[in-house]
Amino acid sequence: MTDLIFGLLALLLLAVFGFGAFVLVKTGLNRLNINIDLPELQARSSLLLKGVLALALCLLAIVPLSMVHDMANEREYLYKDVVNEIGESWGSEQTLAGPVLVLPYTYVVIQEVATGDGEVKEVSERRTRRYDEVVILPTTLDLKAGLTHDFRTRGIYQSLVYQSTIEGKADFQFALPNIANLEAFHFDAARLVFGLSANKAIDGVDMFTVTGEGLPAEMSLMSGTGLETEALKRGFHRPISLAETPVPFTLDFKIRLRGSQGIGFLPLGESSTFELTTDWPHPSFVGALPTARNINDNGFSATWNISHLSRNYPQVFVDSASINLDEANAYTQLFEPNTHYGKIERSLKYGLLFVALTFIVLMMFELGMKQGNAQSLSALQYAMVGAAMTLFYLVLLALSEHMSFTMAFMAAASIPLISIPAYVGSATGSVGRGVIMLSMLIGLYALLYSILRLEDYALLMGSGLLVTVLLTLMFMTRKKR
């Protein structure tokens, strides 16, 4: 946009300097009493004035177009704020991390101190406390999530939200780690931790059952995790008493939760399998891509199979080690493609081009004035046409917040489609020129709507428009001298 503005300014200055040079030459000839009749030169100077006027009005159109662009950005920021506020109340995007087994332990701290005579001896100081905790990840992790979308509104804005039911199974088969100066593991204080992005989005835990030899089948769930690892700071846990010689066990769970914008899973198992099914048809996959997916108008389904070799952290680590579990994830964003604010911003990028093309057509009318009885357009009439072209974007922004974008586009486009051809036809006294203007505007707005709908082909269609305009102008001016 900046390069285009500077280019137009350069052309305007060049046209002004050229017209000034023409005026100086003509004034000098008059002072020398050289009476030369220059009707063709005068006609060209009139056309040059029209060109300078059209260029100046194009530059002037940047002001209202920029104002509409700023207003669209402001409304979009307000929309995003409302979406975030609804997400904070309903439940933001969720990232599931777990389940994991947490085993507290204590160890001996050994210090070396110097005696008074300079000799050094080793002194052992025992501190029995929960100094740290071991986090043990599952051997296999299988999750199945089903999402049902809905909308929550606030004022004129609405936000996409979802409700989800997640069923899963995790197998734990592990050996106790070797820890330097270990005093004891506290098997009776172990717990199973399930990490979530936000506890307030949990609707309920229908099942959280441990199956293993000598292990209690059911224990009450408790809020919080008690961990410092970032991905596991929030969530809930269930106490579990392990034998001093731990045996493999299985955890089966079923959780209902709410969320918005997206959902993600952390592949904590040596082998992790995720299945996601939802009735929303517009996913965007981030991080690990699904191994299989099916997307249609009724929703989508996706499956991930992720090995522990794809991440850079071990299956067993100490909580105080600040392990980044988020470095590998399978995240799916639920989004609304081509929101009306995005479409309006893209349409504004073509605004100056459309105003310039309209003025070019009006100048073509000026070139053909000698061939008919049509009247010439004044500077005010050029300005009114430009105002009608720029008003389209403001009306489109206002209407798109209250109806579908297609209906808003048709209603907003009716303003220039009706007013400009009628105005030009009346101002020039030629119904034919009004019909030509109507045909040109219908083609322009049909092309603009196609560009907004076919985002992937926007550059190709825009380039095709410029080539078509250039060839048309070359054809229309091929015999002008």
N, C-alpha and C positions, 0 to 999 in steps of 0.2 A: 504493500500500500504506500509506503514512504517513497520508494523508487518511482511509482506511478505519479505521485503528487509532484515530485521534483521534475519529472519529465514533462508533465502538463505545464508547470510553471515556466520551464525553459521554452516550450513552444509558444506560450503566451507572450513572453518577453521578445522572442524572435519576431512574432507577428506585429507586436507594438512597434519595435524598432523599424521593421520594414515599412509599416504604414507611415511612421514618422518621416522616414527618408523620402517616401513618395510625396508627402505634403510639402517638405522642404524644397524638393525639385520643382514641384508645380508652382510654388510661391515664387521661386527664383525666376522661372520662365515668365510669369505674369509681370514681375517687376521690370524685366527686360523688354516688355511689350512684344513678346513673342507669342502671338496668338495661334496656338495650335489646337485644333479640335481633336480631343482624345476621347471619343465616346466609348470605344472598347476599353480603354484604360480606366475610365470612370466606372464602367460596369464591373470591371474586375475589382476596383477599389471598394465598390459597394458589397461585392461578394466577400472580399477580405474583411470588411467590417463585420459582416454576418459571422464569418469564421471566428474572428476575435471575440465577438459577443458569445457565440456558442461555447468557446473554450473557457471564457470567463465564468459563464453560468455553470459549466461542468465543475470548475474549481469551487464555485460557490456552493454547489450541491454537496460537496464534501462535508460542509458544516452540519446540515440536518442529518445526513447519513451517519456521521460520527456521533451525533447526539442520540440517534435511535440505537446505534451500536452500544453506546455506553449504558443506555437505559435497559437494553436487552441483557447486558452483562450484570447490571444491578439486580434485575428481576431473577436472573439465573442464580446469583449468589444468595438471594433471599430464599429461592426454592431449595437450594442445597442446605441452607441453615434449617429450614423446616424439616427436610428429610432427616437431617442429623438429630434434630430434637425429637422427632417421632421415633427414630431409632434408639435414642437414649431411653425413651419411655417404654417402648415396646420390646426392644432388644436389638442391639447392634449386630454387625456381622460376627458370626460365631466361628471360632477355631477350636476344634476338639483335640485335646492332648491327653491321651490315656486310654486305658488305665495303666498305672505303674505301681510297683511295690516299693514301699519306703521302709527301711530297716535302720533304726537308730543304733548308735554304738558309742562307747567311750574308749579312751586310750590313755597311755601313760606319756607324760611330758618329761623329757630328760634334759637337764641343764648342767652345764659345766661352770663352776665358780672357783675363783682363786682364793687360796688360804693366805694368812698374814705373812708367811715366810716365802711367799712366791711359788710354793708348790701348787700344783693343780690336781684336783681329784674330782671324780665324777660323783654327782649327787643326783639321786633319783627322787623326783617329787611326783607323787600320785595324785591325780585329780579325777575323781569319779563324777562324771556329769555327762549330759548329752551334748557332746561337743560338736558332733556332726551326724549326718545321716547318709546312708547309701540309697541311691535310687536305682532300682532294677527294672529294666524294660521287659515287656513280654516277648516270648519266643515267636508266637504267631498272633496276629491281630486281624480280626474280620469284622467289618462294620457294614451295615446296610441302613441307609437313610432315605426316608421318603419325605418330600417337601410339598406342601400345598400353599400356593400363593394367595395373597389378598391385598387390599389397598386400605390405607388409613389416610383420612383427609384432615386438613386443617386450613380453614378458609378456602381459597381457590386452589390450593396445592394438595397433591396426594403423593403418598410414598408407598413403594412396593415393600411388602413384608411377607413373612412366611411362618408357618407352623410346621414342625418337623418331629417325626418319630424315628429314633435311632436305636437299632438293635445290634448287639455286638457280642463277640466272644473273644476272650484273650487267654492264651495258655502260658503259664509260667513254669519253665524248667531251667533252673539256675544252680550255679555253684557259688558258695560264699566267697567274696573277694579277699585277697591278701592285703591287709592294712598294717602299716608299720606301727609298732608299739601298741598294738591292739590290746585293750583290756577285756572287753566283752561286747558281744552283740546283745541287744535287748529284744529277744524274740517275742516277748509278751507285749511289747509296745509297737509292733509293726502295724502298718496300715496300708490300705489300697487307696490310691489317690486318682481322681478323675479331674483333669484340667479343662476349664471352659473360659471363654472370653468374658462372660458376665453371668454371675449367679442369678441375678434377678430375672433372667430370661428362662429359667428352668420352670416348666409347668408341672413336672413331676417325675419321679423315678419309680417306674412300675416293677422293676426287677433289678437286683444287684446281688446275685447268688454265687457263692463260692462252693466249688465241688472238689474235694480232695480228702485223702485218708487222714482221719483224726482232726479235721478242721471243722469249726462250727459252720453250719449251713447259712444261718441268718444272724446278722447283727445290725444295729441301728446305724443309719447314715448320719454324718455330722458335717456341718458347713465348714468351709475353709480347707486349706491343704497344709499349711505350716511350712511350706518350702520357699526357697529363695530363687530357684530356677525360674526364669522369666515366664516361660510358657505354662508353668505349673503353679503360679502364684495364686490364681483364682480357681475355684471349683469346690469340690466336696470330697470327703473321704469316708472310709469305713474301717474301723479297727479290726485287726485280725491277729490271732495268736498262732505263731509258727512253732513247730518243733525245732529242737536244737539241731537236728539233722533235717533240713527242709526237704519236703517231698513235693513233686510237681502237683499243681492244682490248676483249675479252670475257673474263670469268672465269666458268667453270663449276665448281661445287663440289658435293660430297655429304658430309654430316657425320652421324655417329651420336652421340647424346648421351643422357644420363639426366636426369631431373628429377622434381619433385614439386609439387603444389598448382596449378601453372599455367605457361603459356608466353606470351611476348610478343615482338612484332617492332617494330622502329623503322623508320618509312617514310623511309629516307634517300635514296631515288631521287627524281628529278623526277616520275617515275611509278612507284609501288610497288604490286605485286600480291602478295597472300599467300593461300595456300590451306591450310587446316588440316582434317585428317580424323582422327578418333579413334573408338575403340570405347567411350568413356565417355559416357553419355547426359545428363550434368548439367553444362552449361557456364554460366558467367556472364561476359558480355562487358563489358570495362572499356575506357575510352578511346574510340578510333574504333570505331564499330559496324560489323559486316560488312554489305556490300551485298547478300549473299545467304547464307542459312543453311538447313540442313535438320536437324531434331532428331527422333530417334525412340528407341525402346527399345534399339536396337542401337548407338547412338552418335550422332555429329553431324558435320556438315561445314559449313565457313564460308569465305567468300571476301571479301577486302578489296581495294578499289581506291582508293588514296589519292594525292592530288596534293600536290606540294610547296607549293602555296598554302595548305594547311591548317596549316602550321607557320611558326614565326617565326625561322628561321635560314637562312643562305645555303647554296648548294651548295659553296662554297669558303670556308674560314676558317682562321685561324691557331690552332694548338693552344693557345697561351698565352692565348687570348681567353676561355677558360672557357665555351664554348657549352654550353647545356643541351639535349642531344639527346633527353632523356626527356620533354620537354614534349608531344610527340605520340607516341602508341604505339597498337598494337593488341594488347590483352592479353586472354587467355582464362583464367579460373580454373576448375579442375576441383574440384568440391566435392561433398560428400555432403549432400544436402538433408535438413533436419530430423534432424540427428544425435540420438541418444537423450538426450544431455545437454540439448540445446535443448528437446526435447519434455518432459523432466522439469521443466525450469524453467518452461515454459508451464503444465504441469499444476499446479504448486505455486501459480500465481497464482489458480487456482480452488479451492485447498484449503480456505481459510477459508469460502468460499461453500458448498461441499459439506458441511462440518461444520455450518454454520448451518442449512442446509436439513434435514439429518437431525434436528437438535434441534427444528426447527419441526414436523416430522412427529410426533416424540415428544410435543410439547406438544398437538398435535391429539388424540393418544390421551388425554392428560389431560383435555381438554375433554369427551371422550365417555365418561369413566369411569362417570358416573351411569347411562348407558344399558346397562350390562352389569356383570358380576361381575369384571372385570379389576382387577388390583391396580395401585396407583400406583407409579411409578418413583422410586427414591431418588436422592440426589445422587451416590452412588458409582456407580450404574448408568448415569447420564448420563455420568459421567467415563469409564467403561469403553467406552461406545459411541464417544465422542470419540477415545479412544486407538486403537481399532481403525481409525477413519477415517484418522488421521494415520500409523499404522504402514504403511498401503498405500504411501505415497510412499517410505519407506525401503526397503521390500522391492522396489519397482519400480526404484529406483536400483541396488540390489545385483544384481538379476537381469539388468538391461539390459546389464551389462558382460560377460555370459557367454552371452546368447542374443539372438535377434531381439527388437526392441521389442514386436512384437505378442504373442509368446509370453510375454515378461516381464510385459506389461500384464495378460494373462489370468490368469497365475499369481498376481500380486500382488492383483488384484481379487477373486480367489476367497476371500481372507482376510476382508474385510468382508462379502462376499456370503453367506458361509456362517455366520460367527460372529455378526454383528449380528442378522439375523432370528431365528436360533435363540435368541440371548440375550434379545432383546426378547419373543419369544413365551413363553419360559419365565418371564421376570421378571413379565410382566403376566398370565400364566395364560391367554393367548388365542392360539390358533393363527392366527386370522384376522389379528390385528395383526402377527404374524410374517410372514405372507404379504404383507400390505400393505407392510411394510418391505422385503421382498425385491424386490417389484415396483418400488418407488421407487428402490432402490439399483441395480438392473439398468438402469433408465432413466438414472440419473445417470452411471454409468460408461460406458454406451453413448454418451451425449452427449459425455462427456469424450474418449473415444477418437475420436469424429468430429471434434471440435474440433482435436485434435492432428494428425489426418490432413489436414484441410481448413484449412490455415493462412489462406488468403485469406478464408474465411468465419467465422473464429473470433469476431470481434466481433459479427457478425450472429447467430450461434447463441447466444453468451453473452447477448446482449440478449433474444433470444427466450426463453431459459430464465427470466430474471428476470421478464419479462412473464407467462409461464405460471404461475410461482410466485405472483406477486401476485394474478392472477385466481383461482387456486385458493384462496388464503387468504381472499379476499373472499367467495367462494362458501361456504366452510365456516363462516365467522363471520358470515354475513348475519343470522342470527336470534338471535345471542347478545346479551344485555343486560348 
